[in-house]
Amino acid sequence: MSSVTKLSSPPDAEGMPRSHGLGPRVAAVLVFGSSAAVLVVEIVALRLLAPYLGLTLETSTMVIGIALTAIALGSWLGGRIADQVDPRRLIGPSLGMSGVVVALTPAALRATAEWAPAMLLLIATTAILVPGALLAAVTPIVTKLRLTSLAETGAVVGRLSGVGTAGAIVGTVLTGFVLVSRLPVSGILIGLGTLLVIGSALVEWRRRGRSGAPALTLLVVAGGLATTVAPGGCDTETKYHCARVVADPHRDGGRTLVLDGLRHSYVDIDDPTFLKFGYVRAIASVVDTAFPEGEPLAAHHLGGGGLTLPRYLAATRPGTRSLVSEIDGGLVGINRDHLGLGPQAGIDMRVEDGRLGLRRLGAGSHDLVVGDAFGGVSVPWHLTTVEAMTDVRRVLKTDGLYVANLIDHGRMAFARAEVATLGETFEHVAVLGEPADIGLDPTATAEGGNLVVLASDRPVDLHATQKALDARKTGWKIATGDDVTSWTGDAHILTDDYAPVDQLLQPSSPRSGR
């Protein structure tokens, strides 16, 4: 008698064991594909939510947490139900229904964000949790079908677990390195939904010779059509942003670059000396008064956006060399195709991380470094620390300047921490902003918004800077010395080891502009 113990597995109506028709290759494809799909949904959902919730640590943590909850819930329920129902009846519906939800997600999230923002978190949770759980359930269901002998339990479970992990890895890498850079997020999700419905149809056809794919296909098509009319569309989807260029009805050459729903740059393609945003006028006032009029500069820009300031420097200081570190290569094309950037001398865009770009620059090589890199309304944390500022100081000449745009609200905890951090690095630090926001008007309530911080190792003529601010009608004032010390108070110094920028920052709303 054989020593191998068979698992109890009731035969179907035709007397065939439940594993019949589901060979090891089919099982591997199902587990691999469903696991990959979960990670595709997770990564793309984060990009869909970024325009409305911001690309912050909290948003990323929330999406990852929901996805992990979906995997845990689906694995548990899938295994439990597979013990009570013929597992072959579960695979097709799991794939098909998840495909429909995935395809409907772009339209549902964007419509909710525009028309019922209070419901956004609930809809987002549902859009990730439901397909994630259905897809995660496929692995225990398939495992149940493949387990026919106790002697093979370890091998079957281990093999399918490994295949599922490999699928998750491929889904992550494929989405991050290939899909997002080549397809709009709505296209990725509609395409994935279509593949899942096709998979459902094949499984059901194999099982019983027919399927409910036509009805599911109609729902996927409906999701695609809804996406075309849902609000929140983009002119261009880059690797990092949903980008739109909005024409100014009051100026023929005026263009606003909107990234993830936030106004990042205003450019007048006919007159680069026209500066609309207050913080840009403040930075220009600092530069105009800190260096002799018309003198060409060697400038490095952390973050590019619409290249408003590099264009201004090229127009007002002929011969200026502006090197721009911009992580989003898609913005290069937007500047060229939609914002009138020609092959004018003096502006060189490099697609690179700003911190890494700093490392490539020689010591004492630049007159000016401008910090204007943002992910949503937050400065990337690794560009805020003592170590990053030390590298900025290394790059600057002895009379060079660092000028940065900051955004904060409420207690201004992040802005205070960043100014305190600059005080650890540079000899002279000044803050420009609305008087109430920088502690110069204690009778008024601070509202927050844009601030500009100036740091250098040589004194700057701030009286001349104030006159320039007044001439540009910014309404901004300058805090220096004891006023800055009092304003920063006991703010934490940001380091590479401790820089909780996302927790310190308090945006006014997910839709606030710059």
C-alpha positions in Angstrom: 0.0 0.0 0.0 1.2 3.4 -0.8 2.4 5.6 2.1 1.2 8.8 0.4 -1.9 10.2 1.9 -4.4 11.8 -0.4 -6.1 14.9 0.6 -9.9 14.6 0.9 -11.2 16.3 -2.3 -14.7 15.5 -3.4 -15.0 14.8 -7.1 -17.1 16.9 -9.3 -20.3 15.8 -11.0 -18.3 13.9 -13.6 -16.1 12.1 -11.0 -13.0 14.2 -11.8 -10.8 15.5 -8.9 -10.9 19.2 -8.3 -7.4 19.7 -9.6 -8.4 18.4 -13.0 -7.8 21.0 -15.7 -5.5 23.3 -13.6 -2.0 22.2 -14.4 1.1 23.6 -12.7 1.7 26.1 -15.5 -1.8 27.5 -15.5 -1.7 27.7 -11.7 1.7 29.6 -11.9 0.3 32.1 -14.5 -2.8 32.8 -12.4 -0.8 33.4 -9.2 1.9 35.4 -11.0 -0.5 37.6 -12.9 -2.9 38.3 -10.0 0.0 39.2 -7.7 1.5 41.5 -10.3 -1.8 43.2 -10.8 -2.1 44.0 -7.1 1.2 46.0 -7.2 0.2 47.8 -10.4 -3.0 48.9 -8.8 -1.1 50.1 -5.6 1.5 52.2 -7.5 -0.9 53.7 -10.0 -3.5 54.5 -7.2 -0.8 56.6 -5.5 -0.3 58.6 -8.7 -4.1 59.1 -9.1 -4.4 60.4 -5.5 -1.4 62.7 -5.6 -3.2 65.7 -7.2 -5.8 65.7 -4.5 -4.0 64.4 -1.3 -0.4 65.4 -2.2 2.6 63.2 -2.8 3.6 62.9 0.9 4.8 60.2 3.2 1.3 60.0 4.7 -0.3 59.5 1.3 2.2 56.8 0.4 1.8 55.1 3.8 -2.0 55.1 3.5 -2.0 53.5 0.0 0.6 50.9 1.1 -1.4 50.1 4.2 -4.6 49.7 2.3 -2.9 47.5 -0.3 -1.4 45.3 2.5 -4.8 45.1 4.2 -6.3 44.0 0.9 -3.7 41.3 0.5 -4.2 40.0 4.0 -8.0 40.1 3.8 -8.1 38.4 0.3 -5.6 35.7 1.3 -7.6 34.9 4.5 -11.1 35.0 2.9 -9.9 33.3 -0.3 -8.5 30.3 1.6 -11.6 30.1 3.9 -14.1 30.2 1.0 -12.1 27.7 -1.1 -12.6 25.2 1.7 -16.3 25.6 1.5 -17.0 26.1 -2.3 -15.6 24.4 -5.4 -12.4 26.6 -5.9 -12.8 26.4 -9.7 -16.0 28.5 -9.4 -14.1 31.3 -7.7 -11.2 32.2 -10.0 -13.1 33.6 -12.9 -15.4 35.9 -10.9 -12.4 37.1 -8.8 -10.5 38.1 -11.9 -13.5 39.6 -13.7 -14.9 41.7 -10.9 -11.4 43.0 -10.0 -10.9 44.0 -13.6 -14.2 45.9 -13.7 -13.3 47.8 -10.5 -9.8 48.6 -11.7 -11.1 49.9 -15.0 -13.6 52.2 -13.3 -11.1 53.5 -10.8 -9.7 56.5 -12.7 -13.2 58.0 -13.5 -14.5 57.2 -10.0 -11.6 58.8 -8.2 -11.3 61.9 -10.3 -15.1 62.5 -10.3 -15.2 62.1 -6.5 -12.3 64.4 -6.0 -14.0 67.2 -8.0 -17.6 66.7 -7.0 -17.6 65.0 -3.6 -14.1 65.5 -2.0 -15.4 64.5 1.4 -15.9 61.0 0.0 -12.5 60.7 -1.6 -10.8 58.6 1.1 -13.7 56.2 1.2 -13.8 55.8 -2.6 -10.0 55.5 -2.8 -10.0 52.8 -0.1 -12.7 50.9 -1.9 -10.9 51.2 -5.2 -7.7 49.7 -3.8 -9.2 47.3 -1.2 -11.8 45.5 -3.4 -9.6 44.5 -6.4 -6.6 43.9 -4.1 -8.6 41.5 -2.0 -10.1 39.7 -5.0 -6.8 39.3 -6.7 -5.0 38.2 -3.5 -7.7 35.5 -3.0 -6.5 33.9 -6.2 -3.3 32.5 -4.6 -5.0 30.4 -1.8 -7.8 29.3 -4.3 -5.2 28.0 -6.8 -3.2 26.5 -4.0 -6.3 24.6 -2.8 -6.7 23.2 -6.3 -3.1 22.1 -6.6 -3.0 20.4 -3.2 -3.8 16.7 -4.0 -1.3 15.0 -1.7 0.1 15.8 1.8 3.5 14.7 0.6 3.6 17.6 -1.8 2.1 20.3 0.5 5.4 22.1 1.2 6.5 22.0 -2.4 3.2 23.3 -3.8 2.7 26.1 -1.2 6.4 27.2 -1.4 6.4 27.2 -5.2 3.2 29.2 -5.6 4.3 31.6 -2.8 7.5 32.2 -4.7 5.7 32.6 -8.0 3.4 35.2 -6.3 6.3 37.1 -4.9 8.0 37.1 -8.3 4.8 38.4 -9.9 4.7 41.3 -7.3 8.3 42.2 -8.1 7.6 42.2 -11.8 4.4 44.3 -11.3 6.4 46.8 -9.3 9.3 47.1 -11.6 7.2 47.1 -14.8 5.0 49.9 -13.5 7.7 52.1 -12.1 10.2 51.8 -14.9 8.1 51.1 -18.0 4.3 51.7 -17.8 4.2 55.0 -16.0 6.8 56.6 -18.3 4.9 55.5 -21.4 1.2 55.4 -20.6 -1.3 57.7 -18.8 -2.4 56.2 -15.5 -6.0 55.9 -16.8 -4.7 53.9 -19.7 -2.7 51.6 -17.4 -5.7 50.8 -15.2 -8.1 50.4 -18.1 -5.6 48.1 -19.9 -5.1 46.1 -16.7 -8.9 45.8 -16.2 -9.2 44.5 -19.8 -6.5 41.9 -19.2 -8.2 40.7 -16.0 -11.6 40.4 -17.7 -9.9 38.4 -20.6 -8.3 36.2 -18.0 -11.7 35.7 -16.3 -13.3 34.8 -19.7 -10.6 32.2 -20.5 -10.9 30.6 -17.0 -14.7 30.4 -17.2 -14.6 29.1 -20.8 -12.1 26.4 -19.8 -14.3 25.4 -16.9 -17.7 25.3 -18.4 -17.5 26.4 -22.1 -19.0 29.8 -21.5 -18.5 32.9 -19.5 -20.0 36.2 -18.4 -17.2 38.2 -20.2 -19.5 40.2 -22.5 -21.3 41.9 -19.6 -18.0 42.5 -17.8 -16.5 43.9 -21.0 -19.3 46.4 -21.3 -18.5 47.6 -17.8 -14.8 48.0 -18.7 -15.7 49.9 -21.8 -17.9 52.1 -19.7 -15.0 52.8 -17.4 -12.9 53.9 -20.4 -15.6 56.1 -21.7 -16.2 57.7 -18.3 -12.5 58.4 -18.0 -12.6 60.6 -21.1 -15.3 62.8 -19.7 -14.3 62.7 -16.0 -12.8 65.9 -14.6 -9.1 66.2 -13.7 -7.7 65.2 -17.0 -4.1 66.1 -18.1 -2.6 67.7 -21.2 0.4 65.5 -20.5 1.2 62.8 -18.0 4.8 62.8 -17.1 6.6 60.2 -14.9 5.8 62.3 -11.8 2.9 64.7 -12.6 -0.4 65.2 -14.2 0.4 68.4 -16.2 -1.7 71.0 -17.8 -0.8 74.4 -19.4 -3.5 77.0 -18.9 -3.6 80.2 -21.1 -4.0 83.5 -19.3 -7.1 85.3 -20.8 -5.6 88.6 -19.8 -2.1 88.3 -21.4 -1.6 86.8 -24.8 1.7 85.2 -23.8 0.7 84.2 -20.3 0.8 80.5 -19.4 0.3 78.8 -16.1 1.9 75.4 -15.6 -0.4 73.2 -13.4 1.1 70.1 -11.9 -1.2 67.7 -10.0 -3.8 70.5 -9.7 -1.3 73.0 -8.2 -0.1 76.1 -9.9 3.7 75.6 -10.1 4.8 78.3 -12.6 3.6 81.3 -14.6 5.5 82.2 -17.8 4.9 85.0 -20.2 6.4 83.5 -23.4 6.6 86.9 -25.0 8.0 88.8 -22.0 10.2 86.7 -19.6 10.7 89.8 -17.3 7.0 89.7 -16.4 6.7 87.9 -13.0 3.3 87.1 -11.7 3.8 85.0 -8.6 4.8 86.9 -5.5 7.5 84.5 -4.5 9.2 84.8 -7.9 9.1 88.6 -7.6 10.7 88.2 -4.2 13.5 86.0 -5.4 14.1 88.4 -8.4 14.3 91.3 -5.9 17.0 89.5 -3.9 19.1 88.7 -7.0 18.7 92.1 -8.5 20.0 93.9 -5.4 22.6 91.3 -4.4 24.6 91.4 -7.6 25.6 94.4 -9.9 22.9 95.2 -12.4 23.2 93.2 -15.6 26.2 91.2 -14.4 26.0 87.6 -15.8 25.8 84.9 -13.2 26.5 81.2 -12.9 23.3 79.9 -11.4 22.1 76.4 -10.3 18.4 75.7 -9.9 17.0 72.9 -7.8 13.8 72.2 -9.6 12.7 73.7 -13.0 8.9 73.8 -13.4 8.2 76.4 -16.1 11.8 77.9 -15.8 10.4 81.3 -14.9 13.5 82.5 -13.1 16.1 81.1 -15.5 14.2 82.9 -18.3 14.2 86.1 -16.3 18.0 85.8 -15.6 18.7 85.2 -19.3 16.7 88.3 -20.2 18.0 90.7 -17.6 21.6 89.4 -17.3 22.8 88.3 -20.8 25.5 85.7 -20.6 24.0 84.1 -17.4 24.5 80.3 -17.3 21.6 78.6 -15.6 21.9 74.9 -14.9 18.6 73.3 -13.9 18.3 70.0 -12.0 14.8 68.7 -12.8 13.9 65.2 -11.9 10.9 65.1 -14.2 12.1 64.7 -17.7 8.6 65.3 -19.0 8.8 69.0 -18.0 11.6 69.4 -20.6 9.2 68.6 -23.4 6.4 70.8 -21.8 8.7 73.8 -21.7 9.7 73.3 -25.3 6.3 72.4 -26.8 3.9 74.4 -24.7 5.9 77.2 -22.9 7.9 78.5 -25.8 11.4 77.5 -24.6 13.6 77.8 -27.6 17.3 77.0 -28.0 18.2 80.2 -26.2 21.7 80.4 -24.7 22.1 80.1 -21.0 19.5 77.5 -19.9 20.6 73.9 -19.6 18.2 71.3 -18.1 19.5 68.1 -16.7 17.0 65.3 -15.8 18.4 64.4 -12.4 17.7 64.5 -8.7 18.7 67.8 -7.2 20.8 66.4 -4.4 22.7 64.3 -6.9 23.1 67.2 -9.2 24.7 69.3 -6.4 27.3 66.6 -5.9 28.4 66.9 -9.5 29.1 70.6 -9.2 32.6 71.9 -8.4 33.4 73.8 -5.2 33.0 77.5 -5.5 31.6 77.3 -9.0 28.3 79.2 -8.7 27.2 82.7 -7.8 23.6 81.6 -7.1 21.7 78.5 -6.1 17.9 78.6 -6.2 15.8 76.0 -4.3 12.4 75.6 -5.9 11.9 71.8 -6.0 8.5 70.5 -4.9 6.6 67.3 -4.7 3.0 68.6 -4.3 3.4 71.5 -1.8 6.3 69.9 0.0 10.0 70.3 -0.6 11.6 66.9 -1.0 13.0 66.2 2.5 16.5 65.3 1.3 16.9 68.9 -0.1 16.2 70.4 3.3 18.9 69.0 5.6 22.1 70.3 7.1 24.0 67.9 4.8 22.2 69.2 1.7 22.8 72.8 2.7 26.4 72.1 3.4 26.7 70.9 -0.2 24.9 74.1 -1.4 27.5 76.1 0.5 30.3 74.1 -1.0 29.1 74.9 -4.5 28.7 78.6 -3.9 31.5 81.2 -4.3 32.5 83.1 -1.2 30.0 85.9 -2.1 27.4 83.5 -3.4 23.7 83.3 -2.4 21.2 80.5 -1.7 17.6 81.6 -2.2 14.8 79.1 -1.6 11.0 79.1 -2.0 9.1 77.5 0.9 5.4 76.8 1.5 3.9 76.3 4.9 0.8 77.2 6.9 -0.5 77.0 10.4 2.3 76.9 13.0 4.8 77.1 10.1 6.7 74.3 11.8 8.5 73.2 8.6 9.4 76.7 7.5 10.8 77.4 11.0 12.8 74.2 11.0 14.3 74.9 7.5 15.3 78.4 8.4 16.9 77.1 11.6 18.7 74.5 9.6 20.1 77.2 7.3 21.2 79.1 10.3 23.4 76.1 11.3 25.1 76.3 7.9 25.3 79.9 6.7 26.4 83.0 8.6 23.6 85.3 7.3 20.0 84.2 7.1 16.9 86.3 6.2 13.2 85.4 5.7 10.9 87.2 3.3 7.2 87.0 3.5 3.9 88.5 4.7 4.6 90.3 8.0 2.2 88.1 10.0 3.7 84.9 8.6 7.3 85.8 9.6 6.5 87.2 13.0 6.8 90.9 12.2 3.1 91.7 12.8 2.0 90.0 16.1 -1.4 91.7 15.8 -2.3 89.8 12.7 -3.1 86.1 12.3 -0.6 84.2 10.2 -2.2 82.6 7.2 0.8 81.0 5.6 1.7 80.4 2.0 4.9 81.1 0.2 8.0 82.3 2.0 11.5 83.1 0.6 14.6 82.4 2.6 17.9 83.9 1.8 21.2 82.5 3.1 24.8 83.6 2.5 28.2 84.0 4.1 28.4 87.7 3.3 25.9 90.4 4.2 23.3 91.5 1.6 21.9 95.0 1.2 18.5 94.1 2.6 17.5 97.8 2.6 17.8 97.8 -1.2 16.0 94.4 -1.3 13.1 95.9 0.7 12.9 98.8 -1.8 12.8 96.3 -4.6 10.0 94.3 -2.9 8.0 97.5 -2.4 8.5 98.6 -6.0 7.1 95.2 -7.1 4.1 95.7 -4.8 4.6 92.4 -3.1 3.6 93.6 0.4 6.4 91.4 1.8 8.8 92.4 4.6 12.2 91.0 5.6 13.0 89.4 9.0 16.7 89.2 10.0 18.8 88.8 13.1 16.9 88.5 16.4 13.6 88.6 14.6 14.6 85.4 12.8 15.9 83.8 15.9 12.7 84.6 17.8 10.5 83.3 14.9 12.3 80.0 14.6 12.3 79.5 18.4 13.1 75.9 19.3 12.6 74.5 15.8 14.3 71.2 15.1 17.4 71.2 12.9 16.8 68.9 9.9 19.4 66.3 9.2 19.7 63.3 6.8 19.0 61.2 9.9 16.0 63.1 11.1 13.9 65.2 8.6 10.2 64.7 9.2 9.2 67.3 6.6 5.9 65.7 5.8 4.8 65.7 9.4 6.0 69.3 10.0 4.4 70.7 6.9 0.8 71.9 7.2 -0.8 72.6 3.8 -3.8 74.9 3.7 -5.7 72.4 1.5 -5.0 69.7 -1.0 -5.9 72.2 -3.8 -3.8 75.1 -2.6 -1.7 76.8 -5.3 1.8 78.2 -5.3 
